[in-house]
């Protein structure tokens, strides 16, 4: 097992090396400039389309609102709680800066992913709308590029069992055991049963559950974090100073913190930022392809909100709470660091309950969201007949993640590696299909009829 982990670590060092970070950041920056900063300038418009998209009669399977909630259900998870803490542990305060940077350009990436997913989506044999990188590669780039779509589907199918399944159940089991003394396997079995009940209803049930759970839990977690930040408002200027300073200067060892180089801040900030908001991975457009929408650009403006809410709002709150409470120097790592920070920040031990309950709900919604992504990747490879077997395997894998077979660090390593393998085919497709998105966006915002409808 140690040899396998070491081998995966070697691959991880390559796929998350300078070339990969440059590809992620460069693609996001290129798309941002090509769209003339529309994702950033039209943030308010995106929220307007989201509110209007609660109900829609356009062609599709779920409302635009529920499509975003499904995508958010998959992105808002352990990355927002454990992932941010891991980035600070290995990369220091400067990692937060690079997390913000990749999120800002990632808004354009997510916009393009969703727009292409709707534009090139198709109906499967069951009458459901399906889309995502494998479909916009096949239908947008032509049959000679289908192999690239197959590669994405393979990596997406495998990555789901890491980023969207075993890591989630492992993190929840660890948090609930330390807070409430619940046996890890019991946590895994309960989650598996609840997930199975949701998956019976397919994408419509997933969308309905996500549409209700995600907003409630996000407000619950964000509310607790904001209370801590208000209580520690005097420490915020110093926290921001450390973040911006150490983004470009090494962070020296302090307290339980071992120190970090500038490269570590960049690497872990960008990697954990992408792990959290998934901009560039190609996962979210699979959900947005099912949206009831008449225009791909409208869904693109809704989709870009996912990156903003996930990283600029939720990850920032986690990171700042860790900074102002001094928990980043405690020597703790992962969800334990976040729980420690919330515990310091809130009197009476309420902090650990907010983190543990928040982590449990976020991870549950991530598991159901990623089940849809994995299922659609598997369906692309093996057809509709693979859906039920996939769901059975998915449910069985949940409790396996809670068993002490491999440690959390190894699971994160595998997930990080598979994420990068997913991103490569998707980023290539985004660059090649960028003229299509630029034209769709230009035509939409220059059309006077659209301007009247959007008022």
Legacy VTK file of the C-alpha trace (Angstrom):
# vtk DataFile Version 3.0
C-alpha trace
ASCII
DATASET POLYDATA
POINTS 455 float
0.000 0.000 0.000
2.853 2.410 0.838
4.382 1.778 -2.598
1.048 2.522 -4.312
0.585 5.744 -2.322
4.144 6.797 -3.181
3.524 6.098 -6.883
0.280 8.123 -6.840
2.162 10.885 -5.020
4.689 10.988 -7.872
1.887 11.274 -10.451
0.202 13.942 -8.324
3.389 15.990 -8.304
3.372 15.956 -12.109
-0.332 16.598 -12.788
-0.473 19.350 -10.140
2.858 20.814 -11.200
3.473 24.263 -12.698
2.063 23.243 -16.103
-1.318 22.247 -14.630
-1.644 25.369 -12.496
-0.736 27.486 -15.515
-3.328 25.643 -17.636
-6.105 26.186 -15.058
-5.266 29.807 -14.369
-4.407 30.575 -17.996
-7.646 29.081 -19.347
-9.691 31.009 -16.778
-7.862 34.249 -17.581
-8.180 33.723 -21.352
-11.929 33.048 -21.059
-12.366 36.037 -18.732
-10.727 38.379 -21.238
-12.478 36.741 -24.204
-15.848 37.293 -22.492
-14.802 40.884 -21.682
-15.241 40.258 -17.938
-18.956 39.522 -18.367
-19.021 36.857 -15.581
-17.547 39.361 -13.129
-19.459 42.419 -14.407
-22.791 40.578 -14.660
-22.781 39.056 -11.180
-25.991 40.885 -10.261
-27.607 39.693 -13.498
-26.684 36.127 -12.575
-28.488 36.398 -9.242
-31.488 37.863 -11.073
-31.563 34.873 -13.455
-31.184 32.526 -10.484
-34.187 34.046 -8.716
-36.238 33.956 -11.905
-35.105 30.390 -12.529
-36.864 28.959 -9.480
-39.667 28.035 -11.871
-39.308 27.466 -15.583
-41.450 26.019 -18.375
-38.579 25.770 -20.877
-37.261 22.457 -22.172
-35.247 20.483 -19.619
-35.614 18.241 -16.569
-35.076 20.490 -13.523
-35.398 24.244 -12.881
-32.322 26.462 -13.411
-32.364 27.124 -9.655
-32.320 23.414 -8.805
-29.607 22.840 -11.427
-27.381 25.319 -9.577
-28.337 23.792 -6.212
-27.446 20.338 -7.559
-24.092 21.673 -8.765
-23.582 23.472 -5.428
-24.585 20.336 -3.545
-21.627 18.613 -5.191
-19.186 21.506 -4.697
-20.089 22.748 -1.202
-18.663 19.957 0.926
-15.490 18.925 2.665
-13.495 21.238 0.385
-15.093 24.252 2.080
-14.335 23.012 5.593
-11.502 20.462 5.515
-9.997 21.572 2.175
-9.503 25.204 3.206
-7.879 24.101 6.458
-5.577 21.724 4.548
-4.571 24.556 2.205
-3.687 26.769 5.187
-1.842 23.926 6.929
0.431 23.199 3.952
0.444 26.562 2.163
0.099 29.104 4.956
-2.093 32.248 4.916
-1.041 33.075 1.338
-2.956 30.017 0.080
-6.221 31.921 0.640
-5.126 34.636 -1.803
-4.468 32.087 -4.542
-7.766 30.389 -3.752
-9.530 33.718 -4.371
-7.534 34.373 -7.549
-8.424 31.029 -9.139
-12.076 31.533 -8.139
-12.332 34.948 -9.835
-11.101 33.635 -13.185
-12.914 30.347 -12.479
-16.235 32.190 -12.750
-15.575 32.570 -16.477
-14.574 28.912 -16.731
-17.810 27.776 -15.050
-19.847 30.165 -17.252
-18.381 28.620 -20.420
-18.760 25.044 -19.155
-22.487 25.468 -18.479
-23.176 27.398 -21.687
-21.521 24.684 -23.781
-23.275 21.931 -21.806
-26.718 23.372 -22.619
-25.810 24.269 -26.209
-24.547 20.773 -27.068
-26.797 18.660 -24.814
-28.913 15.811 -26.153
-31.689 13.474 -25.014
-30.913 9.919 -23.963
-33.035 6.813 -24.588
-34.931 7.483 -21.347
-35.962 10.962 -22.476
-33.631 12.796 -20.064
-31.418 15.716 -21.069
-27.748 14.802 -20.808
-24.672 16.941 -21.328
-21.293 17.964 -20.001
-17.711 17.839 -21.316
-18.065 14.399 -22.921
-21.038 15.644 -24.949
-19.694 19.058 -25.925
-16.471 17.342 -26.964
-18.380 14.793 -29.075
-20.982 17.187 -30.530
-18.864 20.334 -30.630
-15.471 19.062 -31.744
-16.668 16.139 -33.866
-16.194 12.371 -33.867
-12.427 12.544 -34.297
-12.271 14.076 -30.798
-14.618 11.563 -29.147
-11.630 9.796 -27.547
-11.068 12.930 -25.479
-14.665 12.744 -24.235
-14.158 9.069 -23.389
-11.057 9.964 -21.350
-13.017 12.596 -19.427
-15.836 10.126 -18.738
-13.395 7.475 -17.446
-11.635 9.917 -15.126
-14.967 11.440 -14.050
-16.427 8.037 -13.232
-13.382 7.083 -11.139
-12.923 10.515 -9.537
-16.475 10.459 -8.229
-15.685 7.580 -5.895
-12.930 9.720 -4.353
-13.911 13.395 -4.358
-17.653 12.721 -4.260
-17.956 9.595 -2.154
-15.308 8.049 0.109
-13.622 11.353 1.081
-17.012 12.758 2.041
-18.080 9.783 4.177
-14.602 9.528 5.734
-14.590 13.209 6.753
-18.125 13.052 8.172
-17.412 9.864 10.116
-14.271 11.424 11.600
-16.097 14.629 12.603
-19.121 12.853 14.116
-16.914 10.412 16.018
-14.835 13.189 17.597
-17.873 15.368 18.389
-20.632 12.897 19.268
-18.770 9.589 19.713
-20.665 7.894 16.854
-18.965 4.800 15.392
-17.619 5.577 11.866
-19.175 2.503 10.240
-22.592 3.416 11.677
-22.261 6.876 10.103
-21.381 5.285 6.760
-24.364 2.920 6.838
-26.837 5.695 7.724
-25.511 7.940 4.935
-25.671 5.029 2.471
-29.337 4.356 3.304
-30.301 8.045 2.980
-28.426 8.397 -0.317
-30.101 5.255 -1.687
-33.543 6.711 -0.902
-32.689 9.886 -2.835
-31.125 8.108 -5.836
-34.302 6.088 -6.439
-35.910 9.276 -7.746
-33.120 10.209 -10.181
-32.139 13.785 -11.113
-35.527 15.300 -10.225
-35.350 13.942 -6.659
-31.695 14.977 -6.392
-32.588 18.494 -7.567
-35.502 18.783 -5.127
-33.425 17.621 -2.135
-30.481 19.846 -3.073
-32.782 22.823 -3.661
-33.996 22.621 -0.064
-30.927 21.423 1.877
-28.135 23.487 0.295
-29.551 27.009 0.953
-30.520 26.127 4.557
-27.168 24.595 5.455
-25.149 27.295 3.674
-26.965 29.987 5.669
-26.501 27.988 8.898
-22.745 27.587 8.384
-22.174 31.082 6.967
-24.202 32.582 9.824
-22.021 30.882 12.449
-18.869 32.024 10.658
-20.044 35.630 10.342
-20.821 35.771 14.075
-17.220 34.756 14.817
-15.825 37.314 12.352
-17.935 40.087 13.889
-16.743 39.079 17.367
-13.126 39.140 16.122
-13.463 42.157 13.821
-10.361 43.783 15.319
-8.226 40.835 14.096
-9.467 41.005 10.497
-7.007 43.682 9.243
-4.057 41.611 10.503
-5.524 38.453 8.938
-5.903 40.127 5.526
-2.392 41.557 5.873
-0.962 38.070 6.458
-2.926 36.634 3.523
-1.714 39.230 1.019
1.859 39.330 2.373
2.394 35.559 2.379
0.896 35.179 -1.096
4.204 36.576 -2.346
6.548 35.876 0.582
7.425 32.613 2.398
5.572 31.956 5.654
7.930 31.174 8.552
7.158 28.418 11.060
5.015 29.626 13.979
3.172 27.770 16.742
2.164 24.412 15.313
2.607 25.701 11.729
5.652 24.252 9.963
6.114 27.121 7.484
5.475 27.310 3.719
7.112 28.550 0.529
5.448 30.813 -2.047
5.118 27.792 -4.341
3.327 25.854 -1.573
0.892 28.742 -1.088
0.155 28.832 -4.834
-0.054 25.076 -5.273
-2.296 24.292 -2.317
-4.379 27.453 -2.722
-5.151 26.742 -6.373
-5.496 22.953 -5.950
-7.813 23.193 -2.940
-9.718 26.068 -4.584
-10.375 23.934 -7.661
-11.204 20.930 -5.444
-13.796 23.085 -3.695
-15.449 25.039 -6.541
-14.637 22.536 -9.335
-14.238 25.279 -11.968
-12.382 23.619 -14.836
-13.007 20.041 -13.707
-16.073 19.738 -15.952
-18.343 18.252 -13.286
-20.874 21.068 -12.735
-21.930 21.376 -16.423
-23.297 17.814 -16.193
-25.935 19.159 -13.782
-26.535 22.406 -15.679
-27.208 20.450 -18.880
-30.442 19.185 -17.264
-31.757 22.707 -16.589
-35.070 23.925 -17.992
-33.708 26.827 -19.994
-34.194 28.279 -23.447
-30.744 29.836 -23.704
-27.286 28.481 -22.825
-25.956 31.935 -21.878
-28.657 32.406 -19.246
-27.672 29.138 -17.611
-24.030 30.185 -17.849
-24.754 33.292 -15.776
-26.494 31.097 -13.185
-23.654 28.542 -13.178
-20.917 31.114 -12.521
-22.614 31.922 -9.203
-21.573 28.476 -7.990
-17.895 29.458 -7.978
-18.642 32.811 -6.349
-20.805 31.337 -3.567
-18.550 28.343 -2.952
-15.158 30.043 -2.778
-15.540 33.813 -2.455
-18.230 33.434 0.219
-18.088 30.064 2.026
-14.378 29.192 1.707
-13.433 32.766 2.655
-15.480 32.557 5.836
-13.825 29.262 6.818
-10.352 30.629 6.060
-10.865 33.929 7.869
-12.303 32.194 10.951
-9.204 29.976 11.055
-6.997 33.064 10.707
-8.624 35.392 13.263
-8.814 32.673 15.923
-5.177 31.676 15.397
-6.172 28.064 14.711
-3.870 27.959 11.650
-0.935 27.810 14.087
-2.506 25.092 16.268
-0.914 22.114 14.508
-4.365 20.719 13.678
-5.219 19.830 10.070
-8.336 19.283 7.959
-11.787 19.362 9.517
-10.201 19.206 12.988
-8.554 22.601 12.384
-11.864 24.138 11.256
-13.712 22.662 14.252
-10.970 23.955 16.553
-11.281 27.449 15.025
-15.071 27.543 15.400
-14.731 26.235 18.965
-12.356 29.054 19.868
-14.587 31.603 18.151
-17.932 30.630 19.657
-18.468 30.296 23.419
-19.959 27.194 25.013
-18.483 24.681 22.551
-21.107 25.459 19.893
-18.455 25.827 17.201
-17.657 22.138 16.898
-21.363 21.351 16.482
-21.716 23.877 13.642
-18.721 22.356 11.847
-19.709 18.736 12.463
-23.368 19.178 11.484
-22.440 21.438 8.572
-19.856 18.941 7.351
-22.337 16.077 7.629
-25.042 17.833 5.594
-22.612 19.315 3.062
-20.987 15.920 2.551
-24.370 14.214 2.177
-25.432 16.650 -0.538
-22.021 16.275 -2.212
-22.472 12.501 -2.340
-25.896 12.778 -4.020
-24.692 15.490 -6.417
-21.596 13.565 -7.460
-23.620 10.373 -7.850
-25.350 12.078 -10.781
-22.030 13.148 -12.304
-20.556 9.663 -11.994
-23.712 8.056 -13.338
-23.774 10.256 -16.450
-20.061 9.582 -17.112
-20.722 5.846 -16.772
-23.811 6.126 -18.999
-21.743 7.855 -21.691
-19.336 4.899 -21.650
-21.724 1.964 -21.242
-25.241 3.215 -22.026
-28.408 3.619 -19.953
-28.273 -0.018 -18.775
-25.362 0.887 -16.498
-27.358 3.377 -14.381
-28.782 0.944 -11.808
-25.547 -1.071 -11.318
-23.668 2.220 -10.882
-26.096 3.425 -8.197
-25.711 0.141 -6.298
-21.889 0.388 -6.390
-22.089 4.038 -5.361
-24.162 3.277 -2.274
-21.937 0.337 -1.271
-18.791 2.490 -1.526
-20.059 5.018 1.053
-19.512 2.908 4.208
-16.207 1.611 2.778
-14.877 5.164 3.030
-15.394 5.100 6.802
-13.309 1.960 7.356
-9.653 2.317 8.474
-8.353 0.775 5.243
-6.512 3.879 4.050
-5.920 7.173 5.843
-7.531 10.473 4.888
-4.277 11.855 3.489
-4.065 9.030 0.951
-7.695 9.516 -0.078
-7.100 13.237 -0.658
-3.994 12.393 -2.719
-5.940 10.033 -5.005
-8.832 12.517 -5.326
-6.486 15.403 -6.174
-4.781 13.299 -8.854
-8.049 12.176 -10.482
-9.349 15.762 -10.406
-6.400 16.884 -12.482
-6.883 13.984 -14.909
-10.529 15.103 -15.365
-9.591 18.718 -15.858
-7.092 18.196 -18.697
-9.583 16.969 -21.378
-12.154 19.536 -20.248
-9.752 22.487 -20.398
-8.569 21.455 -23.869
-12.207 21.372 -25.034
-12.966 24.770 -23.453
-10.045 26.374 -25.274
-10.992 24.808 -28.619
-14.686 25.678 -28.246
-14.159 29.147 -26.766
-15.116 30.918 -30.070
-18.537 29.232 -29.819
-19.119 30.602 -26.299
-17.845 34.054 -27.210
-20.284 34.227 -30.144
-23.232 32.898 -28.115
-22.540 35.451 -25.376
-22.045 38.351 -27.779
-25.250 37.521 -29.677
-27.253 37.152 -26.468
-26.271 40.449 -24.868
-26.496 42.364 -28.176
-30.030 41.105 -28.891
-32.600 43.794 -27.946
-35.299 41.117 -27.464
-33.210 39.403 -24.784
-32.617 42.741 -23.065
-36.385 43.321 -22.911
-37.102 39.800 -21.617
-34.401 40.076 -18.947
-35.732 43.305 -17.459
LINES 1 456
455 0 1 2 3 4 5 6 7 8 9 10 11 12 13 14 15 16 17 18 19 20 21 22 23 24 25 26 27 28 29 30 31 32 33 34 35 36 37 38 39 40 41 42 43 44 45 46 47 48 49 50 51 52 53 54 55 56 57 58 59 60 61 62 63 64 65 66 67 68 69 70 71 72 73 74 75 76 77 78 79 80 81 82 83 84 85 86 87 88 89 90 91 92 93 94 95 96 97 98 99 100 101 102 103 104 105 106 107 108 109 110 111 112 113 114 115 116 117 118 119 120 121 122 123 124 125 126 127 128 129 130 131 132 133 134 135 136 137 138 139 140 141 142 143 144 145 146 147 148 149 150 151 152 153 154 155 156 157 158 159 160 161 162 163 164 165 166 167 168 169 170 171 172 173 174 175 176 177 178 179 180 181 182 183 184 185 186 187 188 189 190 191 192 193 194 195 196 197 198 199 200 201 202 203 204 205 206 207 208 209 210 211 212 213 214 215 216 217 218 219 220 221 222 223 224 225 226 227 228 229 230 231 232 233 234 235 236 237 238 239 240 241 242 243 244 245 246 247 248 249 250 251 252 253 254 255 256 257 258 259 260 261 262 263 264 265 266 267 268 269 270 271 272 273 274 275 276 277 278 279 280 281 282 283 284 285 286 287 288 289 290 291 292 293 294 295 296 297 298 299 300 301 302 303 304 305 306 307 308 309 310 311 312 313 314 315 316 317 318 319 320 321 322 323 324 325 326 327 328 329 330 331 332 333 334 335 336 337 338 339 340 341 342 343 344 345 346 347 348 349 350 351 352 353 354 355 356 357 358 359 360 361 362 363 364 365 366 367 368 369 370 371 372 373 374 375 376 377 378 379 380 381 382 383 384 385 386 387 388 389 390 391 392 393 394 395 396 397 398 399 400 401 402 403 404 405 406 407 408 409 410 411 412 413 414 415 416 417 418 419 420 421 422 423 424 425 426 427 428 429 430 431 432 433 434 435 436 437 438 439 440 441 442 443 444 445 446 447 448 449 450 451 452 453 454
